[in-house]
Amino acid sequence: MKFYTAPEVAKMLRVRKAYVYELVAQGRLKALKLSERRLRISEEALREFLKKEEGRVAAN
């Protein structure tokens, strides 16, 4: 299983790092909190998020 940092995910999605943290705080993107300031996002969680977002966009 592969894990990514918030900056890595931001780069992949071409969004700001702060937006990735916002998605995690909202519960839209699952993340593993390693410490107060460190989190990791699994490849599976990223895929799940993208699938949900594709469905949400398609429904509009």
N, C-alpha and C positions, 0 to 999 in steps of 0.2 A: 504494500500500500504506500502511495506517495502522498506527502504533505507539502503544502505551500505556505509561505508567509503572506501577510496582507499585501506588501508591496509587489510580490510576484503575481498574486491574483489580480491586483489593480493593473499591472502591466498587460496581462493576458486579456483582460476585459476592456482595456483602454479607458480606464476611469481613474479618478483620484483615489489615493490610498484612504483618505478620510471616508469616501463613499463605501469602501469595503468594510471599514469599521462600523459604519452606520448600518449596513445590511446585517452584520453580525448582531449588533445591539437590538435591532428590530426583530431578530429571530428568523429573518428570511434566508440567511446563509448560516449553516451550522459550522461551528468552530470549536476546536479543542483549546481550552485555556490552560496553558502550561504554568503561568505565573501571573502576577498583577499586570505585567506589561507585555507578555508574550502569548501569542496565539498561533495556532496552525490550522489550516483548512485542508481537509482531506480531498483527494481527487474525486472520491465518491460524493462528498458533500457539494463540491463544485458542479459536478454533473447533475445532481438532483436539483440544485438551484436553477441551473440553466434550463432544465426540462420544465420546471414549474413556471419560469418566466416566459418561455416560449408558449406555453399553454395560456398564460394570462394575456399575452399580447395577441394571440390568435383569437381569443374570445372577444376582444374589443373590436 
